[in-house]
């Protein structure tokens, strides 16, 4: 089960490399972050993602990212 707090921290500190996307199982997006990390655009997107994850309700996060895993 994925943690909202862990995802937000990955987005803040390692988001430019797409680590938070790999953690969420979105490998395609994670690879795009890795390919373009040198442009710093993924870092800006990850900063935006950080705020989205922080302000997202726990119920919405669980519905979006944890129900698809099938526990």
C-alpha positions, 0 to 999 in steps of 0.5 A: 500500500502506497503512502501519500506522505512518502509519495510527496517526499519523493516528489519534493526531494527526488521528483526531478528524477521521477522517483515518485512516479516509479513509486506509484507504478507509473514507469512510463512517466518515470522514464520521461522524467529521467530522460529530461531531468537535465532540462529541470522541467521535470523538477518544476513538474515534480514541485507542482506534484508535491503540492497536489499530493499534499493537498489531496485527501487521503481518500482520493489518494487511496482510491487513485493509487492504492485500489488499482494494486489489488492488495 
